[in-house]
Amino acid sequence: MKKILIVLCILLSSFSCAVQQEFIADQKILESVGNKKSSSYQLNTRIEDGHYKYYALGKYFKEIPKEITAFSEIETLQITANKELKEIPGFLNKLSTLKTLIISYNPKLTELDPNAFKIEGLRKIELSDNQINSIPPSIYSLDNLEQLKIDKNLILNLPKEIGQMKSLKVLKLSSNQIESLPDEIGNLENLEELYIDDNPISELPKSMLKLTKLRKLRMYGTEFKKFPLILTQMPSLEEIFFSADTIEIPPSIKKLKSLKKIRVFNSYVKKIPPELGELKNLEYFSFSNSDLSKVQFPSELMGLNKLISFSVKKSRLNHFPTFLSGLDSLEIISIRNNQDFTQLSEGLALCPKLRSLDLRNNNISSLPEDIGLIKELYYLNIENNRLTTLPASLQYNKANLGIMYYGNPWKWLPRELVENFETDDTRHGLPPVAEIR
């Protein structure tokens, strides 16, 4: 019995000593920056059973203090927004319990000691918004790594060793200077999300057909000349964000039965095929900073019976896509900043779930009479158009509907709507009461 008590005393003493060492380490780390606590420290530092589990070194650090190695059970280390930090030291590999390492928003950080990443249990590494020009080779040997984010750096190429990372699920390469992807990227058998946007990439390797679990591909801001046909042979895709000089969406897109989101950026869109209407799981369809001036939306798109949101922003849309009228699942329509868009068609009252209609910054001169009959509509933005009055039918929904209406050349308003608006602001709002008919 005495032996058991002695062992327990030793264990308790060791535990107490370890906890005390971590507390002292924390004090020394803070003293090294004049006891200044960054917001990341205050928000994210987490202690459990006396041990630091989540620790943040933010804003004030010019170098990483060695005292950090005293945290014997740390799981997440965040090193962010340090304006003078230039190097990540190798001794970080002593944090053997680390699962997540976040090193981001350090504007002078250029050097990464490869030894720093030799931590077998790492699941996530984030190296975003630094000045790194290459990925440390030691990262490629991390068998358990599931997320690697190195966006917004100065990476020039992706070496073939990337294919060794069999557990990788998320690879974020956005906003670097990568010109091509290696064939070995097809070896990432568990990859689910790939971000290559804002890189001078102009084609995809055929090996990507082996990425049978890839769900999300973001590739806008690249140098593609046309829609990559290889994508239509990747049935696991659920989200595609892309741009190209000229986009003619191919009829074979109908093969992507799992597709839920299509987002087109900075592209001249030549044609949308009727076969797109066969994407029965599509929920989000949007265009931004593109050219839709020659596009006709085929009536077959009425088959998109799970579409929740349709958005066109700064894309030269010049007519209302009539396929939207009557879609049972549609909740959000956003048609903004299209100077050639002048008229909204009737029929949206047949959309039983439509709740948000954003039409700001177009050239609409009148609204259809049935707009007030959209039963679930609670947000209507018609700012900065050419409207002079509003349909009287809006009276039927005035209890629930919020209308943003500034920036129009109002002349009169039906009396049924007077109590629904402030009419004393002649600079921004509707005309004063005396001018209301």
C-alpha positions in Angstrom: 0.0 0.0 0.0 2.9 2.4 0.9 4.5 1.6 -2.5 1.2 2.6 -4.3 1.0 5.8 -2.3 4.6 6.6 -3.1 4.0 6.0 -6.8 0.9 8.2 -6.8 2.8 11.0 -5.0 5.5 10.8 -7.6 3.0 10.9 -10.5 1.1 13.8 -8.9 4.3 15.7 -8.3 5.4 15.1 -11.9 2.0 16.3 -13.2 2.2 19.4 -11.0 5.7 20.1 -12.2 4.8 19.8 -15.8 1.8 22.2 -15.4 4.0 24.6 -13.6 6.6 24.5 -16.3 4.0 25.3 -18.9 2.7 28.2 -16.9 6.2 29.6 -16.5 6.9 29.1 -20.2 3.8 31.2 -21.0 4.9 34.0 -18.7 8.4 34.1 -20.3 6.9 34.1 -23.8 4.7 37.1 -22.9 7.6 38.8 -21.2 9.7 38.5 -24.4 7.2 40.9 -26.1 6.7 43.2 -23.2 3.6 41.3 -21.8 1.5 42.4 -24.8 -1.3 40.0 -25.6 -2.6 39.9 -29.2 -6.3 39.3 -29.9 -5.3 35.9 -31.2 -3.8 35.0 -27.9 -6.8 36.2 -25.9 -9.3 34.5 -28.2 -7.6 31.2 -29.0 -5.4 30.2 -26.1 -7.0 27.1 -24.5 -6.0 25.2 -21.4 -7.3 21.8 -20.4 -6.3 20.0 -17.2 -3.5 22.5 -16.7 -2.0 21.9 -20.2 -1.9 24.4 -23.1 -3.8 22.8 -26.0 -4.2 25.8 -28.3 -1.6 28.6 -28.2 -1.2 31.7 -30.4 1.9 33.8 -31.1 0.6 36.9 -32.8 1.5 40.4 -33.8 4.5 41.1 -31.7 7.0 38.4 -32.3 10.2 38.9 -34.2 11.3 35.3 -33.5 9.7 32.1 -32.2 10.6 31.7 -28.4 12.1 28.3 -27.5 9.9 28.2 -24.4 7.1 27.1 -26.7 8.6 23.6 -26.5 7.5 23.3 -22.9 3.9 22.8 -24.0 3.9 19.0 -23.7 0.3 18.4 -24.9 -0.3 21.2 -27.3 -2.5 20.3 -30.3 -2.8 23.6 -32.2 -0.2 26.3 -32.6 -1.1 29.6 -34.4 1.6 32.0 -35.6 -0.1 34.9 -37.3 0.2 38.6 -38.1 3.8 39.1 -36.9 5.1 42.0 -39.0 8.8 41.4 -38.2 8.9 37.6 -38.2 11.3 36.2 -40.9 12.0 32.6 -39.9 10.3 29.5 -38.6 12.9 27.5 -36.5 13.4 23.7 -36.6 12.8 23.2 -32.9 9.0 23.3 -33.5 9.3 19.5 -34.2 9.7 19.0 -30.5 5.9 19.6 -30.2 5.2 16.0 -30.9 1.5 16.2 -30.0 0.8 19.0 -32.5 -2.1 18.3 -34.9 -2.6 21.7 -36.4 0.0 24.3 -37.4 -1.1 27.7 -38.6 1.5 30.1 -39.9 -0.2 33.0 -41.7 -0.3 36.7 -42.4 3.4 37.2 -41.6 4.5 39.7 -44.3 8.3 39.2 -44.0 8.3 35.4 -43.4 10.5 33.8 -46.1 12.4 31.0 -44.3 11.0 27.7 -43.1 13.4 25.3 -41.5 12.4 21.9 -43.0 12.9 20.2 -39.6 10.0 22.3 -38.2 7.5 20.1 -40.0 8.8 16.7 -38.9 5.9 16.0 -36.7 4.2 12.7 -37.5 0.8 13.6 -36.1 0.2 16.7 -38.0 -3.2 16.8 -39.7 -3.4 20.4 -40.9 -0.7 22.9 -42.1 -1.7 26.4 -43.1 1.0 28.7 -44.5 -1.2 31.4 -46.0 -0.3 35.0 -46.7 3.5 34.9 -46.2 6.4 35.4 -48.6 7.3 31.7 -49.0 8.7 30.6 -52.4 8.9 26.9 -51.9 7.3 24.1 -49.9 9.6 22.4 -47.4 10.2 18.8 -48.7 9.6 17.4 -45.2 5.9 18.2 -45.6 5.6 15.6 -48.4 6.5 12.8 -46.0 3.7 13.5 -43.5 1.5 10.4 -43.9 -1.3 11.8 -41.8 -1.6 15.3 -43.2 -5.2 15.9 -44.4 -5.1 19.7 -45.2 -2.3 21.8 -46.8 -3.0 25.4 -47.4 -0.2 27.5 -48.9 -2.2 30.2 -50.7 -1.1 33.8 -51.2 2.6 33.2 -51.3 5.3 33.2 -54.0 5.3 29.5 -54.9 6.6 29.0 -58.4 6.1 25.2 -58.9 4.6 22.2 -57.3 7.1 19.3 -57.3 6.2 15.7 -58.1 6.7 14.7 -54.5 3.3 16.2 -53.8 1.9 12.8 -55.0 3.2 11.1 -51.9 0.6 12.7 -49.7 -2.0 9.8 -49.7 -4.1 11.2 -46.8 -4.4 14.7 -48.2 -8.0 15.8 -48.6 -7.7 19.6 -49.0 -4.9 21.3 -51.1 -5.1 25.1 -51.4 -2.6 26.7 -53.8 -4.5 29.9 -54.6 -2.7 33.2 -55.4 0.8 32.0 -56.1 2.8 31.9 -59.4 2.4 28.2 -60.3 2.3 27.7 -64.1 1.4 23.9 -64.2 0.4 21.0 -62.0 2.6 17.9 -62.0 1.1 14.6 -63.3 1.7 13.2 -59.8 -1.2 15.2 -58.5 -3.3 12.4 -59.7 -1.9 10.2 -57.0 -3.7 12.1 -54.3 -6.3 9.4 -54.0 -8.2 11.0 -51.1 -8.2 14.6 -52.4 -11.6 16.2 -52.0 -10.9 19.9 -52.5 -8.4 21.6 -54.8 -7.9 25.4 -55.1 -5.7 26.6 -57.9 -7.3 30.0 -58.5 -5.2 33.1 -59.3 -2.3 31.2 -60.7 -1.0 31.3 -64.4 -2.2 27.7 -65.1 -3.6 27.1 -68.6 -4.4 23.4 -68.6 -5.1 20.4 -66.3 -3.1 17.2 -66.4 -5.0 14.1 -67.6 -3.9 12.3 -64.4 -6.6 14.3 -62.6 -9.1 11.8 -63.8 -7.7 9.5 -61.1 -9.0 12.0 -58.4 -12.2 10.0 -57.9 -13.1 11.7 -54.6 -12.6 15.3 -55.8 -15.7 17.3 -54.9 -14.6 20.9 -55.1 -12.4 22.6 -57.7 -11.8 26.3 -57.7 -9.8 27.6 -60.7 -10.8 31.2 -61.5 -8.2 33.8 -62.2 -6.2 31.3 -64.2 -5.1 31.4 -67.9 -7.5 28.9 -69.4 -8.7 29.7 -72.9 -11.8 27.6 -72.8 -13.8 25.3 -70.5 -11.6 22.2 -69.7 -13.4 19.2 -71.1 -11.6 16.9 -68.7 -13.9 18.2 -66.0 -16.9 16.5 -67.6 -15.2 13.2 -67.0 -15.0 13.7 -63.2 -18.4 12.6 -61.9 -17.6 13.2 -58.2 -17.4 17.0 -58.7 -20.0 18.9 -56.7 -18.6 22.4 -57.0 -16.8 24.1 -60.0 -15.6 27.7 -59.8 -13.8 28.7 -63.0 -12.9 31.3 -65.6 -11.6 31.3 -69.1 -11.2 33.7 -72.0 -14.2 32.2 -73.8 -16.6 29.7 -72.2 -18.9 27.5 -74.1 -20.2 25.1 -71.5 -20.2 21.7 -73.3 -23.3 19.5 -73.5 -21.3 16.8 -71.8 -21.6 18.7 -68.5 -24.8 16.7 -68.1 -22.6 13.8 -66.9 -21.8 15.6 -63.7 -24.8 14.3 -61.8 -23.5 15.3 -58.4 -22.8 18.9 -59.3 -24.3 21.4 -56.8 -22.6 24.7 -57.6 -21.4 26.4 -60.8 -19.7 29.8 -60.5 -18.2 31.6 -63.5 -15.9 34.5 -63.1 -14.2 37.0 -65.6 -15.3 35.1 -68.7 -17.0 35.7 -72.0 -19.8 33.2 -72.0 -20.6 32.1 -75.5 -23.3 29.5 -74.9 -25.2 27.6 -72.2 -26.4 24.3 -73.5 -29.9 22.9 -72.8 -28.3 19.8 -71.4 -27.4 21.8 -68.3 -31.0 21.4 -67.3 -30.3 17.8 -66.6 -28.2 18.6 -63.5 -30.9 17.7 -61.1 -28.8 18.4 -58.0 -27.6 21.9 -59.0 -28.3 24.4 -56.2 -26.2 27.4 -57.0 -25.6 29.0 -60.4 -23.7 32.3 -60.6 -21.8 34.7 -62.9 -19.5 37.5 -61.8 -17.6 40.1 -63.9 -18.3 38.2 -67.0 -20.0 38.9 -70.4 -23.4 37.3 -70.9 -24.5 39.8 -73.6 -24.9 37.0 -76.3 -26.2 34.3 -74.0 -29.7 32.8 -74.2 -30.9 30.8 -71.2 -32.7 27.7 -72.7 -36.1 26.8 -71.4 -34.7 23.3 -70.5 -33.1 25.0 -67.5 -36.6 24.8 -65.9 -35.5 21.2 -65.1 -33.2 22.6 -62.4 -35.7 21.7 -59.7 -33.3 21.9 -56.8 -31.9 25.4 -57.7 -31.8 27.6 -54.6 -29.8 30.6 -55.8 -29.2 32.3 -59.1 -26.8 35.3 -59.3 -25.5 37.6 -62.0 -23.2 40.4 -61.0 -21.4 42.8 -63.4 -21.9 40.5 -66.3 -23.7 42.5 -69.0 -27.0 40.6 -68.7 -29.6 42.2 -71.0 -32.7 40.1 -70.5 -34.4 38.3 -67.7 -33.8 34.5 -67.6 -37.4 33.3 -67.8 -36.6 29.8 -66.8 -36.5 31.1 -63.2 -40.2 31.7 -63.1 -42.0 28.9 -61.4 -38.9 27.0 -60.0 -40.2 25.4 -56.8 -36.9 25.4 -54.9 -35.7 29.0 -55.8 -35.1 31.2 -52.8 -32.6 33.8 -53.9 -32.2 35.9 -57.1 -29.5 38.4 -57.3 -29.2 40.4 -60.6 -26.9 43.3 -59.9 -24.8 45.9 -61.7 -25.9 45.1 -65.2 -26.4 48.4 -67.1 -28.1 46.7 -70.0 -30.7 45.0 -67.8 -33.9 47.0 -68.1 -36.9 44.8 -67.4 -38.0 42.1 -64.9 -40.5 39.7 -66.4 -43.7 38.5 -64.7 -43.9 35.0 -63.3 -41.8 35.2 -60.1 -45.1 35.0 -58.1 -45.1 31.3 -59.1 -41.9 30.7 -57.1 -43.3 29.5 -53.8 -40.0 29.8 -51.8 -38.5 33.0 -53.3 -37.5 35.2 -50.3 -34.8 37.5 -51.6 -34.7 39.6 -54.8 -31.7 41.8 -55.3 -32.0 44.1 -58.4 -29.7 47.0 -57.4 -27.6 49.0 -59.8 -29.4 48.1 -63.1 -31.5 50.2 -65.4 -34.9 48.9 -64.6 -37.7 51.5 -65.2 -40.7 49.5 -64.0 -41.5 46.4 -62.0 -44.1 43.8 -63.0 -47.5 44.0 -61.3 -47.3 40.5 -59.8 -44.1 41.2 -57.8 -46.3 41.9 -54.7 -47.8 38.5 -55.0 -44.5 36.6 -54.2 -45.7 35.2 -50.9 -42.5 34.5 -49.1 -40.5 37.6 -50.3 -39.0 39.5 -47.4 -36.1 41.3 -49.0 -36.4 43.5 -52.2 -33.5 45.7 -53.2 -34.2 48.0 -56.1 -31.7 50.8 -55.3 -30.1 52.8 -58.1 -32.4 52.0 -61.0 -34.7 54.2 -63.0 -37.9 53.5 -61.2 -40.5 56.4 -60.9 -43.2 54.4 -59.1 -44.0 51.0 -57.6 -46.8 48.4 -58.3 -49.8 48.7 -56.0 -49.6 44.9 -55.5 -46.8 45.4 -53.0 -49.5 46.3 -50.5 -50.3 42.7 -50.1 -46.9 41.9 -48.7 -46.0 45.1 -46.8 -46.2 43.5 -43.4 -43.2 41.2 -44.0 -41.3 42.8 -46.9 -38.3 45.1 -46.4 -37.6 47.3 -49.5 -34.3 49.1 -50.2 -35.4 51.8 -52.6 -32.9 54.7 -52.6 -31.3 56.1 -55.7 -34.3 56.1 -58.1 -36.0 59.2 -59.7 -39.3 58.7 -57.9 -42.3 60.7 -59.1 -45.3 59.2 -57.4 -46.5 56.3 -55.3 -49.8 54.5 -55.0 -51.7 55.6 -51.8 -51.9 51.9 -50.8 -48.2 52.0 -50.2 -47.8 55.3 -48.4 -47.6 54.0 -44.8 -45.0 51.4 -45.9 -42.4 54.0 -46.7 -40.6 57.0 -45.2 -41.5 59.8 -47.7 -39.8 62.8 -46.1 -36.3 62.3 -47.4 -36.3 63.9 -50.9 -32.6 63.5 -51.3 -32.5 59.7 -51.1 -35.9 58.3 -50.6 -39.4 58.5 -52.2 -41.2 61.7 -53.1 -42.8 63.7 -50.3 -46.4 63.0 -49.3 -47.8 65.9 -51.3 -46.6 64.3 -54.6 -48.0 60.9 -53.8 -51.1 59.9 -55.8 
